[in-house]
């Protein structure tokens, strides 16, 4: 999906390098996030679990969605920020909720936060099988102005391999339904480097999607996350990764085709028309604060990260009883925060300056270790610095994860 409820740095950084981690019994009292803090809402229900997905989700059938919404709103009562500047409904599949359930959720969040008058961007993730014109119109009426639709593939065979329950035709119908309802900001999610996929096939499919004229595109190469069926199949030899040179060819083809259709790459995997970049995700990449509510939701407040229980019933019980469903907390040290900030900032086309990195990380670096790493990487042709602003070079773009590891290895120890 387009928004990671855990920041990319939080997911990639191993605990134990100058960090402390506590369970919920050691945490202090829950406090409300500062006004304006971006709000993430995790809705875990899905029609089926995708075989590549490692986000927390549960089948919608057989679960009390109303009870979950009650618990989530109770948690929000105690900690959600007033006047959030962005709101993102992720999951899971938010569009799986009925119109009445969406009204209950979004009217509740409006009462608690006043987001309809404060947020410059309100996004909901949608899957094609649960998005029609009435649902899209309801989103608009309830204050959601941006929809992200998970096409993922233009092959019904690949969709079946992924464990998706929609067809290619469903994806195009959902997009047209959203447009017919009046949604002016649409993102399409796609995955490439699928086993057996060719660069020509990917370019053909991507061209077909880009012809729809969406304002935003998220295109990710397939990853085999631990604790997923795909990872197990990879270990068993039932799936094989695409060769690196093929992935690289698809990576460059994506950037070229998106640019040809008026979408610029503002982040490694994200493309937008002018003014249509996802503000909520930009805040993640700029290492800003955010508050998450819902099961498994992660928050970053100040220099502390914490996350909720990753199970439906325990989350609902804790949220209803105390409004506090936190399970863990971690406080990265200055060097770790600085390394993460450089990595996140370099993913953006705008890059960052050394001063911005220090400010965002709330860190000091008297020995200028981070800049030394940047200069070292520039010497290898992986970074470039223009007027004090560091960016990934053309050679460094597809190697962003390796560059991140270099910063973490040099600073976060």
FENKA-V811369 format. One record per pair of residues at least 6 apart in sequence whose C-alpha atoms are under 6 Angstrom apart, sorted by the first residue. I is the first residue (numbers start at 1). GAP is how many residues later the second one is. D is the distance in whole Angstrom. If there is no record, write none. Layout:
i=I gap=GAP d=D
i=I gap=GAP d=D
This chain:
i=6 gap=292 d=5
i=9 gap=331 d=6
i=17 gap=396 d=5
i=18 gap=315 d=5
i=19 gap=312 d=5
i=19 gap=313 d=4
i=19 gap=314 d=6
i=20 gap=310 d=5
i=20 gap=311 d=6
i=21 gap=308 d=5
i=21 gap=309 d=4
i=22 gap=306 d=5
i=22 gap=307 d=5
i=23 gap=304 d=6
i=23 gap=305 d=5
i=24 gap=302 d=6
i=24 gap=303 d=5
i=24 gap=304 d=6
i=31 gap=48 d=6
i=32 gap=47 d=4
i=32 gap=48 d=6
i=33 gap=46 d=6
i=33 gap=47 d=6
i=33 gap=48 d=5
i=34 gap=47 d=6
i=35 gap=46 d=5
i=35 gap=47 d=5
i=35 gap=48 d=6
i=36 gap=47 d=5
i=36 gap=48 d=4
i=36 gap=49 d=5
i=37 gap=44 d=6
i=37 gap=47 d=5
i=37 gap=253 d=6
i=38 gap=46 d=5
i=38 gap=47 d=6
i=38 gap=48 d=5
i=38 gap=49 d=6
i=38 gap=252 d=5
i=39 gap=48 d=5
i=39 gap=251 d=6
i=39 gap=252 d=5
i=39 gap=253 d=6
i=40 gap=47 d=6
i=40 gap=48 d=5
i=40 gap=252 d=5
i=41 gap=48 d=5
i=41 gap=251 d=6
i=41 gap=252 d=5
i=41 gap=253 d=6
i=42 gap=48 d=5
i=42 gap=49 d=5
i=42 gap=252 d=5
i=42 gap=255 d=6
i=43 gap=48 d=5
i=43 gap=49 d=5
i=43 gap=51 d=6
i=44 gap=13 d=4
i=44 gap=14 d=6
i=44 gap=47 d=5
i=44 gap=48 d=4
i=45 gap=12 d=6
i=45 gap=13 d=5
i=45 gap=14 d=6
i=45 gap=15 d=5
i=45 gap=47 d=5
i=45 gap=48 d=6
i=46 gap=13 d=5
i=46 gap=14 d=6
i=46 gap=46 d=5
i=46 gap=47 d=5
i=47 gap=12 d=6
i=47 gap=13 d=6
i=48 gap=11 d=6
i=50 gap=112 d=6
i=50 gap=113 d=5
i=50 gap=114 d=6
i=51 gap=111 d=5
i=51 gap=112 d=6
i=51 gap=178 d=5
i=51 gap=179 d=6
i=52 gap=176 d=6
i=52 gap=178 d=5
i=57 gap=35 d=5
i=68 gap=248 d=6
i=71 gap=245 d=5
i=71 gap=248 d=5
i=71 gap=249 d=5
i=72 gap=222 d=5
i=74 gap=249 d=6
i=75 gap=244 d=5
i=75 gap=248 d=4
i=82 gap=31 d=4
i=83 gap=30 d=5
i=83 gap=31 d=5
i=83 gap=32 d=5
i=83 gap=35 d=5
i=84 gap=31 d=6
i=84 gap=35 d=6
i=85 gap=33 d=6
i=85 gap=34 d=4
i=85 gap=35 d=6
i=86 gap=33 d=5
i=86 gap=35 d=5
i=86 gap=36 d=6
i=86 gap=194 d=6
i=87 gap=35 d=5
i=88 gap=34 d=6
i=88 gap=35 d=5
i=88 gap=36 d=6
i=89 gap=35 d=5
i=90 gap=35 d=5
i=93 gap=33 d=6
i=94 gap=31 d=6
i=95 gap=31 d=5
i=95 gap=35 d=6
i=96 gap=34 d=5
i=116 gap=27 d=6
i=122 gap=22 d=5
i=122 gap=23 d=6
i=122 gap=24 d=6
i=123 gap=21 d=6
i=123 gap=23 d=5
i=123 gap=24 d=6
i=124 gap=23 d=5
i=125 gap=22 d=6
i=125 gap=23 d=5
i=126 gap=22 d=6
i=126 gap=23 d=5
i=127 gap=22 d=6
i=127 gap=23 d=5
i=128 gap=42 d=6
i=128 gap=43 d=5
i=128 gap=46 d=5
i=129 gap=37 d=5
i=131 gap=43 d=6
i=132 gap=42 d=6
i=132 gap=45 d=5
i=133 gap=44 d=5
i=133 gap=45 d=6
i=133 gap=48 d=5
i=136 gap=42 d=5
i=137 gap=44 d=5
i=146 gap=39 d=5
i=146 gap=40 d=6
i=147 gap=39 d=5
i=148 gap=38 d=6
i=148 gap=39 d=4
i=148 gap=40 d=6
i=149 gap=39 d=5
i=150 gap=39 d=5
i=151 gap=20 d=6
i=151 gap=38 d=6
i=151 gap=39 d=6
i=152 gap=37 d=6
i=152 gap=38 d=4
i=152 gap=39 d=5
i=153 gap=37 d=6
i=154 gap=14 d=5
i=156 gap=11 d=6
i=185 gap=30 d=6
i=186 gap=28 d=5
i=186 gap=29 d=6
i=187 gap=29 d=4
i=187 gap=30 d=5
i=188 gap=29 d=5
i=189 gap=29 d=5
i=189 gap=30 d=6
i=190 gap=29 d=5
i=191 gap=28 d=6
i=191 gap=29 d=5
i=191 gap=30 d=6
i=191 gap=31 d=6
i=192 gap=29 d=5
i=192 gap=30 d=6
i=193 gap=28 d=5
i=193 gap=29 d=6
i=193 gap=49 d=6
i=193 gap=54 d=6
i=195 gap=47 d=6
i=199 gap=51 d=6
i=215 gap=57 d=6
i=215 gap=58 d=6
i=216 gap=55 d=6
i=216 gap=56 d=4
i=217 gap=53 d=6
i=217 gap=54 d=5
i=218 gap=51 d=6
i=218 gap=52 d=5
i=219 gap=50 d=5
i=220 gap=49 d=6
i=224 gap=6 d=6
i=224 gap=7 d=5
i=225 gap=6 d=6
i=233 gap=6 d=6
i=263 gap=8 d=5
i=263 gap=9 d=5
i=263 gap=10 d=5
i=264 gap=7 d=5
i=264 gap=8 d=5
i=265 gap=6 d=4
i=266 gap=82 d=6
i=266 gap=83 d=5
i=267 gap=80 d=6
i=267 gap=81 d=4
i=267 gap=82 d=6
i=268 gap=79 d=6
i=285 gap=59 d=5
i=285 gap=60 d=6
i=286 gap=59 d=6
i=289 gap=11 d=5
i=289 gap=12 d=5
i=290 gap=9 d=6
i=290 gap=10 d=5
i=291 gap=8 d=5
i=292 gap=6 d=5
i=292 gap=7 d=5
i=295 gap=13 d=6
i=295 gap=14 d=6
i=295 gap=15 d=5
i=295 gap=20 d=6
i=296 gap=12 d=5
i=296 gap=13 d=5
i=296 gap=14 d=4
i=297 gap=10 d=6
i=297 gap=11 d=5
i=298 gap=8 d=6
i=298 gap=9 d=4
i=299 gap=6 d=6
i=299 gap=7 d=5
i=304 gap=26 d=6
i=304 gap=27 d=5
i=305 gap=24 d=6
i=305 gap=25 d=5
i=306 gap=22 d=5
i=306 gap=23 d=4
i=307 gap=19 d=5
i=307 gap=20 d=6
i=307 gap=21 d=6
i=308 gap=17 d=5
i=308 gap=18 d=4
i=308 gap=19 d=5
i=309 gap=6 d=5
i=309 gap=16 d=6
i=309 gap=17 d=6
i=309 gap=18 d=5
i=315 gap=10 d=6
i=318 gap=7 d=5
i=319 gap=6 d=5
i=334 gap=29 d=5
i=335 gap=76 d=5
i=335 gap=77 d=5
i=336 gap=76 d=4
i=337 gap=24 d=5
i=338 gap=23 d=5
i=339 gap=68 d=5
i=339 gap=69 d=5
i=341 gap=16 d=6
i=343 gap=61 d=5
i=345 gap=6 d=5
i=345 gap=7 d=6
i=346 gap=45 d=6
i=351 gap=39 d=5
i=351 gap=40 d=5
i=352 gap=37 d=5
i=352 gap=38 d=5
i=353 gap=35 d=6
i=353 gap=36 d=5
i=353 gap=37 d=6
i=377 gap=6 d=6
i=378 gap=6 d=6
i=382 gap=11 d=5
i=382 gap=13 d=6
i=382 gap=14 d=4
i=383 gap=8 d=6
i=383 gap=9 d=5
i=383 gap=10 d=5
i=384 gap=6 d=6
i=384 gap=7 d=5
i=384 gap=9 d=6
